[in-house]
Amino acid sequence: MPPSDPIEAIKFLMDQQGLTPRDLESFIGTSGHVSEVLNRKRKLSLAMIKRLHDGLRIP
């Protein structure tokens, strides 16, 4: 099984927990950064990954 795509994992979690992109701002940054990450125009940084892991328990 290939490794899961991190953006798809975030979108799945958002769907399951009823989160909006605005809810991710505290983990990723500004609304523009959230949009760019979700649209694959900006890569997740290590700091973003750590905050998402700590805050939303994404493995």
RAQUILIN-V282202 format. One record per pair of residues at least 12 apart in sequence whose ideal C-beta (glycine too) atoms are under 6 Angstrom apart, sorted by the first residue. I is the first residue (numbers start at 1). GAP is how many residues later the second one is. Records with the same first field share a line. If there is no record, write none. Layout:
I=GAP  GAP
This chain:
21=13
27=24  25  28
28=20
